[in-house]
């Protein structure tokens, strides 16, 4: 594959928060035997496998942080200034600092100025130029400026113009492949996200050690003193919220809370208000049923609904806003914790959880949330917002449940007929606005009723998630889809 055997992976973003590009780098080094240079911003720590691989070399750019202090009224000007600074920095790294590669592999978005800089560098250094289309950059910009804004139109033109100049293209869904082919003149090959080998169900010992490590994070509630705080105060040294260790034996607690995990970038395209609404309704319903069980002869199995712990991972601009909303909820049976985990601990958290929630809606409607791929790799079923192509990943009723972003039916759900709704849902004849699915799963407890031992619906979805996660892994998908394209485009450049 060329004389130099070298690739340059370009990420105009935080490398530690760009898992797909980290996996590309690992595959280029392991499966294609390339020396790999990564040009990216620093910030979050990448996975150990990337940091420790002898053939992977990370070149960290400095972010132009001073721009964030400009007044909001100058936002269009700051966008242009930021793009110019990024462009200049990219040219310095791609033309001078990085050894001449056989191929540049660039993440899109952001498109401006990345695609322009990489195209110039690939022409100057006679290297192949491959774009990995994760989404469309102009649709992300439109979230803040509006679709009809002049800057958005210019951004789309640039993304289209330079995207078509690529030697080859990869994309994340068949829907995006169709859009690129029909409306952009770009022929892309679908490379589905697949979980790498370190996303798997966690062993009991790994769970125990993880929750010992994150105990300090769990001890700090968002706002009010909650049930998690009370439980941690009364714990023995040999136990965590979820596990107990006796001598060398570790077991799961029968009275443990159910662990629900969601990962987010805390951006406007993820409406966390839906999750908060569902949490409030669950809390009220459990409180009402607990009160009713005090005066009625109901077996523990019939009325047992667990407390829920939501752990929300990630960084982003709307985090503080939602934390303020959580502080005002005053929940008794639901608790929230937000945290940022090390790259090695995040798969363990997913592998220890009972349910995943994904609120990603996609600015273009054409990409898939990688967080769900990771969850399936850990055998974790997912409740996900429904949009145009999510069915390429989440199979409704098999490995997860789908719901819409609207919450208009929330009040009606308090008096919904559960047996009718369950039959209606699984025969795929729900109302067009099906946000009630998430609220129903949490409030009517089709997933958590009888937790942890007698929750058949949850166990069925977990089996489907395990099947999905084990059906494909990143290395295999990359070998079948990406490696042939890379071999082809590198050979084309070498022969030209």
N, C-alpha and C positions, 0 to 999 in steps of 0.2 A: 504494500500500500504506500507507494512513494518512497523516495530515497531517504528523506529526513525523518519520517515516522514521528511527526509532531502535530499536535492539535492545540488550538487556542479556544477555550470556552469563555464567552463574553456574557457577563451578567451586570447590567446597570442597576444593581440593587444589592441588598444584603445577601451575601452568599449563604449564610446560615439559615436564611428564610427562603431559600430557593432549592428545595430538595431535588426536584427533577434535574436541575443542572448539575447538582452534586452527583447524582446517579449517572448522568451522561459522562462526567469526568471519570468516574470509577470504571465504567464500561469501556471507555476509550483506552484507559490504562491497562485494564485486566484482559479484555476480550479482543482488543485491536492492537495491543502491545505498543501503544503510542506513549511518547513523552507528552504530558498534558500541562499546559499553562492555563490558569484560571485568572481572568481579569475581572474584578468585582469590588464592590464596597465591603468594608468590614462591618462589624456590629455583633451579630449573634455568632456563636462559635459553631463552625461546621461539624459534621459527624467525624468521629475519630478515624473511620476508615479513609476519609478524604485527607485528613491532616497527616496521617501516618504512612500513606502510600508513597514509596520512594520515587515514583514516576510522575507525581502530581505536584505542581509548583504554583502556589497562590501569590498573585500580585495584587496588593490591596491599594485601591484608590482612596483618596480623601474626599469626603462629601462636602459640598459647598453649603455648610450649615448656616452661615451668616445670612443667607437669603430669607430664612424663616422669620427674621426680625423686621423685614420690610412691612409696611402697613398693607392691609388687605385691599385697599383701593388700588394699589399698584400690582395686583395679582397678575394681570396679563404681561406686564413688564417683567416681573420676577420670573415668570415662566420662560420668557425669551432669554433672560440673563442666565438662568440656571442651565438652559439647553446649550448656550454658548460655552459656558464654563465646562460642562460635561463633555461637549464635543472636543474642546481643546485638550482636555485631560485624556480622553480616549485616544486621540491621535498620537499623543506622546507615548502612551503605553503600547499601542498596536503597531506603531511605526518604528519605535526606538527600543523600548525596554524589553519587549517580548521577543525571543528568538523567532526567526522566520518559520511559520508553520506550513504544513500541507493543507490544513483546513481550519477555517474559522467557523465555530458553531455558536450562534447568538440566540439568546432568549428574546422573544417578542411577546408582549410589550415589556418595557417601553420601546417605542419605535423611533422617536426623535430624542436625541440625535443618534441613537445606537446604530440603526440600519445604515445610515449615511456613512458614519465613521468606519464601520466594518466593511462596507462595500469599497470604500476608497482604499482601506488597508489591504483588502484581498486582491485588488487590482495591482497595487504597488508591489506586493510581495508574491504575486502569482500563486495565490492559494485559492482553494475552493471556498465557497461562501454558502453556508447552510443556515436557514432560519428555522427555529423551532417555535411554531405558532402556538402559544398558550392561550391567547385571547386576542382581541383587537384593541390597540392602544387608543384609538380615537373614541371608542365607546366608553372607556374609563375616563377620558378627559371630559366627555360630554356629561358625565354625572355631576360635575361641578360647574360647567359652563353652559350646558344645553346643546342639543344636537345642531341647532341652527347657528351657533356661534362661528365667526369667521376663522378663529384659531383652530376650532375642531375640524372645519372643512380643509384647512391647510394641512393639518396633522394627518387627516385621512388620505389626502393626495400624496403626501410624502411616504406614508406607510405603504400605500398601494404601489407607488412608483419604484421605490427601492426594494420592496418585497418581491416584485416581479424580476428583479435583477439577480436574485439568488441563484446559485448553481443548483441547489436542491432545497426542498422544504419538507419539514415534518409538522404534524399537527396532532391535536389531542382527541378529536372526535370525528366521526363520519359526517356529522352535521357541519362542522367547520371545514372539512375537506370539500364538501359540496359547495359551500359558500365561496371558498377560495377559487374553486374551479369555475363556477358559473359567473361570478360577479367581479373577480379580481384577476383572472387570467393566470392563476398560480396552481400548478399541479403539485399537490402535497401528498405525502404518504402518512397514513394514520399510525402513530405510535402511542398506544394506550398507556396511561400511567399504570404501573403495576407495583405492588409493594416489594421492596428488597427483602432479603432473607431475615433481617433483624426485626421485622414486624411480624410478630407471632404471639399466641397466647402466653401470658407470663406464668412461670412456675410459682408455686406457693412461696418458696423461699425468696424469689425475686420480688413478689408482692410485699412480703413482710419487710424486706430491706428497703424497698422504695418508700413505703409509708412511714418507716422510721426516718428516712432522709427528709421527707417533706413535712414532717410533723410541725416544724416551726411555721410553715406557710399555712397549715390547717388551723393552727392555734389563733390566727388573726382573722376574726370575722370582718365582713364588709358591713360596718355599721353596728347593729345591735348584737348583743350577746345571744348566741343561738345554741341549738341542741348539740352541735359539734363541739363547741367550746365547753359545754357541761360534761360531755363524755370524755374529752381529753383530760379534763381536770381530775377525773376519777380513775384514770387508767393506771394499771400496773406497768412496771418497766418492761415486762415480757409480752406486752400486747400493743396493737395499733387499733385504729377504728375498725379494721376489717379482719384482722388476724390475731391469733393467740399462739405463743410459743411456749411449749412445756418440754423442758430438756432440749432434745434435738428435733422434736416433732412440732410441726406448724399446721394449724387448722384454721379454716374460715369460721368466723362467728356466725351463729344462726340468727342473732338479733342485730346484725350489721345493717347500716343504711344501704340503699341501692346507690351505686355510683354511676352518674351520668356525665359524660365528657363531651365538651364541644371545643373546637379549635377555631380561632377567628383572627382576622387582621383588624377587627374593630373599625370597619369602613361602612359607608352608607349603603353598600349593596348587600349588607347582612342586617336584617331588621331583628335585633335582639328583643324588641318589645314583644314579639310572639312568644318567645321562651319565658319571659317574665310573666306574661299573662297566664300561660299554661301552669307555671309554678304556683301562682296565686290561687288558681282554681283547684289545683291538686291539694294545696294546703287547706283550703276551706272544706273540700269534700272529705278529706281524711279526718279533720277535726270534727265534722258533723257525724261521721260514721262512728268515730271513737266515742263520742258522747252518747250516741244511740245504743252502742253495745253495752254501756253501763246499766241500761234499764231493760235490756232484752236478753233472752237466753240464746245467744249466738256463739257458736264455737269459735275458738281462736283462729282456726283455719279460714272460716268464712269471712271474718272481718279484719284479717291482718293485711294492712297496707303499710309498706315500709316508709320510713323517713327517706328523703332524697338528698343526696349531696351532689350539687352541680359543680364540677371543676372546669373552669373556662381558661384555656391556655391561649397565649398570643399577645402581640403588641399592636397598638394602633391608635389613631386619633380620637376615637369615640369611647375609649375604655373608661376614662374618668366620668363621662356623662352617664354611662350605664351603671357604674359603681354607685353614683349618687342616687340613681333610681332604686337600686337594690337596697340601699340603706333605709329607704322609706317604706319598704314592703312589710316589715315586721312579721315575718313568717315563723310558724311554730314547728312545722314538719318538713320544711325545705330550707336548705342552706346553700349559699354560693361561696366559692372561693375562686379568685383569679390568680394565675401564676404563670411564670415563664420557666420552662423546664430545660435542662441540658438535653442535647441531641440524643444521648443514650437513654435518658429517663422517659422521654416522650413515648417511645414504643412500649415501654413497660407499663405506663399509665393506661394506654389504650388496651393493652393485653390484660389489664386488671379490672377494667370497667364492665358494667352490665349493659349499658346502652350508649350509643353515640347520637349526637344531634348536630345536623348541618343546616345552617341558615343561609348558605351561599346561593345567590340567585343569578349571578353572571351578568355583567354589563352588556354582553353581546347575545347571551342565551345560547352560546355555541361551545362553551368549555365545560369541563367537569371538575368538581372539587377534589383535589388530590388527598385532602384529609379523609374523605370517605374511602378512597383506595387503601390508605393506611389502616383505617378501622377494619375493613374487611380482611386485610392481611393478618390482623390480630384476632379474627373471628368475632368481631364486635358488630352486632346489628345496628342499623342507623335509621333514625327518623330524619327525613330530608325534605327541604322545600322543593316543590315540583316546578320544573320549567321545561323548556322545549326539548332538550336532549338528555335530561337526567336519566331517562329510562335506558340509555346505553350502559349505565352503571348500576343504578338501584332498581332491582326487580321488585315491584310493589307486592307486598305480601309474602315474598320469598326470603330476601335477605335484608329487608327493611320496609319502612312505610313512607309514603309520600303525602305531603300536605301543601297547601298553597300559603301565600304570605298574608292573606286577609284574615282578620279576626272578627268579622262582623257577626258570626254565629256564636260567639263565646257565651253570651247570656243565655241563649236558647239551650246550650249544652247542659246547663244546670238541671234541666228537666227533661233531657232527651231519654228515650226508651233504649236502654243499653242492648237488650237482646235484638231488637229490630235493627239498631245501628250496626251491630257487629255483623249480622247477616247481610245488611245492605252494603257495608264496606267491602267485605271479602268477595261479593259477587260483582264488584266494580261498578256499582250503580249509585255512587254517592253524588251529592250535589256538585255543581261545577266549582263552587268555592269550597274546597275541602280542608280548610284550615282546622276544622273540627277534628281531623285525624290526630294531630299532635295533642290537642287538648283532651280528646277522648282517651288517647293512650295513657295520659298521665292522670286525668281526673276520673275516668271510669275504670282505670286499672286493668284493661285487657292484657297489659304487659306485666304489671307489677303485683296484681292480686295474688296473694299466697306466696310472695317472695320470702326466702330464696328457694324453697324446695318445691313449690307447687305453682309455677307460672309457666304453663305449657306454651302459651303464645310466644313468650319471650324466648323460650328454649327452641321453638321451631324456627324463629327468625335467626337465632344464633347458629343453628345448624346450617341454614342457608348462607349466612355470612362466612362461615368456615369453608363451605364448599366453594364459594366465590373466591375467597382469599387463597385457597390452595390450588385453584385451577390455573393460575398463571403467576409468574414472578418476573421482576424487571429484567434480569439477565437474559431470560429466554425470549421475552418480547423484544428486547434490544437486538439480540442476535438475529432474530427473524426479520425485523422491520427496519431498524436503523443501520445496522452494519452493512447490508448490501448497498444501501443508498450512499453511505460514506465511501465505501470501496469504489463505487461507480464514479462519483464526482471527483474524487482524488485522482483517479486514473485519467479522467477527461482532462483535467488541468495539466497533469504530467505529460500527456500526449500532445497537448496543444502548443 
